[in-house]
Amino acid sequence: MYTPKHFQMPDVREAVSFMQRYSFATMVNTLDGVPVATHIPFIVEQRDGTIVLLSHFAKANPQAAASFNGTSLVIFSEPHAYISPSNYEKVQNVPTWNYISVHAYGRAKLISDVADIEVLLKKMIGFYEQGYMQQWDNLEDDYKLKMMKGIVAFEIVVDDLQAKKKLSQNRTEAEQQNIIETFSKSGDANERQIGKYMSGKG
C-alpha cells in the first residue's frame, strides 16, 4: 500500500484496535492467475506479539481452496470521506479523500479439527453477538456438525502489516480544523467518524 511518511500508522496497537473495530474485511487471493476477493468477518487476536486473523469461508466458495496456495491479503477499511478544497486557505487546491486502511499479509492455515472449528465459532459468537451463545449451545449436535461441515475455517499469522491513516496531516492546522468543524455538523456518519479520528477522538 502506497503510504507517504506523514500518513503512516506506526503504532501496532492502534492498527489492531482499528482492525477489531472494523472487522468485516476483504480477503484477496489469486485463483488461476486472477485476483479474487471475499468479504467476511474476522476475529483479530494478538498472541505473544503476533497478530492472528481467524475466519471461515463457505465451502462452496472457490476462493476457500485457493486461499491456501500462497499469501493472502486482508484489507480492513471502513470510514472515509471526500475532502472539498473549500476547506483550504488557498484557491489553488484540488479535492482529495481522507481514510484509514490496514493491509494484513500472511499465509492461511486450515483449521480442520471439529473441536477447533467450534472454538473459532464460539469466539465469533462471543465477539459479534454474545446473546446468541445460549441458542448455539442448545442446538442439536447433528445440526451444528452439519453447519461446521459447510465451512472452511482458517487462521492467518500476519507477517506484514501496512497501516495508513490519511487524515490531512499534510495540511495546515487551520485547514484541519475547518475539516473537523465541517464534519462535526455533517449528517453523514463516515464524515463524522473521520472528523473524530482527525481530532483524536476516534
Secondary structure per residue as TSV (DSSP state, phi and psi in degrees):
chain	resnum	aa	ss	phi	psi
A	1	M	-	360.0	127.2
A	2	Y	-	-67.5	119.2
A	3	T	-	-138.8	96.1
A	4	P	-	-57.2	154.5
A	5	K	G	-54.1	-41.5
A	6	H	G	-74.9	-5.9
A	7	F	G	-107.4	4.1
A	8	Q	B	-70.8	148.1
A	9	M	-	-117.0	87.4
A	10	P	-	-77.3	-17.7
A	11	D	-	-78.4	108.5
A	12	V	H	-61.9	-37.5
A	13	R	H	-61.8	-38.9
A	14	E	H	-65.6	-40.9
A	15	A	H	-64.6	-43.7
A	16	V	H	-63.8	-42.4
A	17	S	H	-59.2	-40.6
A	18	F	H	-65.3	-43.8
A	19	M	H	-61.9	-39.2
A	20	Q	H	-70.4	-33.6
A	21	R	H	-73.0	-40.9
A	22	Y	T	-113.8	66.3
A	23	S	-	-87.0	-3.7
A	24	F	E	-85.5	103.1
A	25	A	E	-119.4	176.1
A	26	T	E	-111.2	122.0
A	27	M	E	-103.1	129.3
A	28	V	E	-118.9	132.1
A	29	N	E	-137.4	-179.5
A	30	T	E	-116.2	129.4
A	31	L	E	-125.3	114.4
A	32	D	T	55.1	40.4
A	33	G	T	79.7	4.3
A	34	V	E	-117.8	133.1
A	35	P	E	-63.6	135.7
A	36	V	E	-129.2	150.1
A	37	A	E	-139.1	146.0
A	38	T	E	-134.1	141.0
A	39	H	E	-100.5	114.2
A	40	I	E	-143.4	155.2
A	41	P	E	-80.4	147.6
A	42	F	-	-125.4	152.8
A	43	I	E	-101.2	128.3
A	44	V	E	-112.0	116.1
A	45	E	E	-120.2	157.5
A	46	Q	E	-118.4	123.6
A	47	R	E	-124.4	109.4
A	48	D	T	51.9	43.9
A	49	G	T	83.3	0.0
A	50	T	E	-105.1	138.6
A	51	I	E	-91.5	129.0
A	52	V	E	-124.9	131.4
A	53	L	E	-108.5	133.3
A	54	L	E	-126.1	138.4
A	55	S	E	-167.4	-165.7
A	56	H	E	-156.8	151.3
A	57	F	E	-101.6	159.7
A	58	A	E	-68.3	136.3
A	59	K	T	-59.4	-29.9
A	60	A	T	-74.1	-12.3
A	61	N	-	-73.1	118.8
A	62	P	H	-57.0	-26.3
A	63	Q	H	-68.4	-22.8
A	64	A	H	-55.8	-48.1
A	65	A	H	-72.0	-38.9
A	66	A	H	-65.3	-25.3
A	67	S	T	-66.6	-17.3
A	68	F	T	-96.6	4.4
A	69	N	S	-95.8	-3.5
A	70	G	S	-177.3	-162.3
A	71	T	E	-74.7	135.9
A	72	S	E	-100.6	149.9
A	73	L	E	-116.6	125.3
A	74	V	E	-116.5	123.6
A	75	I	E	-108.5	120.2
A	76	F	E	-106.1	115.4
A	77	S	E	-157.5	128.5
A	78	E	E	-138.4	-79.1
A	79	P	E	-71.2	138.1
A	80	H	E	-155.5	156.0
A	81	A	E	-157.3	138.8
A	82	Y	E	-68.6	135.3
A	83	I	E	-111.2	112.4
A	84	S	-	-78.7	141.6
A	85	P	G	-65.6	-10.1
A	86	S	G	-64.1	-16.8
A	87	N	G	-82.0	-8.8
A	88	Y	S	-94.6	160.9
A	89	E	S	-82.5	-24.2
A	90	K	S	-110.5	146.6
A	91	V	S	-67.9	-36.0
A	92	Q	S	-78.2	78.1
A	93	N	-	-147.6	162.0
A	94	V	-	-125.8	160.9
A	95	P	-	-67.2	160.9
A	96	T	E	-149.7	-167.6
A	97	W	E	-139.0	134.4
A	98	N	E	-102.9	141.8
A	99	Y	E	-166.9	167.8
A	100	I	E	-127.1	136.9
A	101	S	E	-149.7	142.8
A	102	V	E	-126.6	128.2
A	103	H	E	-109.2	123.4
A	104	A	E	-116.0	127.7
A	105	Y	E	-113.4	144.3
A	106	G	E	173.3	170.9
A	107	R	E	-96.2	132.1
A	108	A	E	-74.2	138.4
A	109	K	E	-118.9	128.0
A	110	L	E	-66.6	136.5
A	111	I	E	-105.6	107.4
A	112	S	-	-108.3	-25.9
A	113	D	-	-68.9	131.5
A	114	V	H	-59.1	-40.8
A	115	A	H	-62.7	-39.9
A	116	D	H	-69.6	-35.6
A	117	I	H	-63.6	-42.1
A	118	E	H	-66.4	-35.5
A	119	V	H	-59.8	-44.2
A	120	L	H	-61.4	-46.5
A	121	L	H	-63.2	-37.0
A	122	K	H	-68.4	-33.5
A	123	K	H	-63.5	-41.4
A	124	M	H	-69.2	-40.2
A	125	I	H	-62.3	-45.1
A	126	G	H	-61.8	-33.5
A	127	F	H	-81.1	-42.9
A	128	Y	H	-94.6	-29.8
A	129	E	-	-160.9	84.4
A	130	Q	G	-55.8	-34.7
A	131	G	G	-65.5	-18.0
A	132	Y	G	-80.6	-12.9
A	133	M	H	-58.7	-42.5
A	134	Q	H	-63.1	-41.0
A	135	Q	H	-63.2	-44.0
A	136	W	H	-60.2	-45.2
A	137	D	H	-62.5	-28.0
A	138	N	H	-91.0	-3.6
A	139	L	S	-70.5	150.1
A	140	E	-	-65.5	144.0
A	141	D	H	-58.4	-38.7
A	142	D	H	-61.5	-40.0
A	143	Y	H	-67.3	-45.5
A	144	K	H	-62.5	-40.5
A	145	L	H	-63.3	-40.3
A	146	K	H	-61.8	-42.7
A	147	M	H	-63.6	-42.2
A	148	M	H	-69.6	-29.5
A	149	K	H	-72.0	-15.0
A	150	G	T	-92.0	5.1
A	151	I	E	-125.8	162.6
A	152	V	E	-119.7	106.4
A	153	A	E	-90.3	149.5
A	154	F	E	-157.3	166.1
A	155	E	E	-135.9	151.0
A	156	I	E	-125.7	121.7
A	157	V	E	-85.9	116.9
A	158	V	-	-73.7	123.5
A	159	D	S	-111.0	-3.9
A	160	D	E	-150.9	118.9
A	161	L	E	-119.5	122.3
A	162	Q	E	-121.2	117.5
A	163	A	E	-122.2	131.4
A	164	K	E	-128.0	133.3
A	165	K	E	-128.4	91.9
A	166	K	E	-95.3	97.2
A	167	L	S	-130.7	42.9
A	168	S	S	62.5	29.0
A	169	Q	T	-64.3	-19.1
A	170	N	T	-89.0	4.2
A	171	R	S	-101.6	166.9
A	172	T	-	-69.3	161.7
A	173	E	H	-60.6	-38.3
A	174	A	H	-64.4	-41.3
A	175	E	H	-67.5	-39.7
A	176	Q	H	-60.9	-42.2
A	177	Q	H	-65.6	-36.2
A	178	N	H	-59.4	-43.9
A	179	I	H	-66.6	-44.7
A	180	I	H	-59.4	-45.1
A	181	E	H	-66.1	-40.9
A	182	T	H	-61.8	-45.7
A	183	F	H	-71.8	-29.8
A	184	S	H	-64.2	-22.8
A	185	K	T	-101.2	2.4
A	186	S	-	-75.6	149.8
A	187	G	S	-87.4	-3.2
A	188	D	-	-93.0	124.6
A	189	A	H	-63.2	-37.0
A	190	N	H	-61.4	-45.1
A	191	E	H	-65.1	-41.3
A	192	R	H	-62.6	-39.7
A	193	Q	H	-69.1	-41.4
A	194	I	H	-61.0	-41.6
A	195	G	H	-59.6	-39.6
A	196	K	H	-65.9	-42.6
A	197	Y	H	-62.9	-39.6
A	198	M	H	-63.6	-33.9
A	199	S	T	-89.4	2.6
A	200	G	T	82.0	15.5
A	201	K	-	-113.4	11.0
A	202	G	-	-71.1	360.0
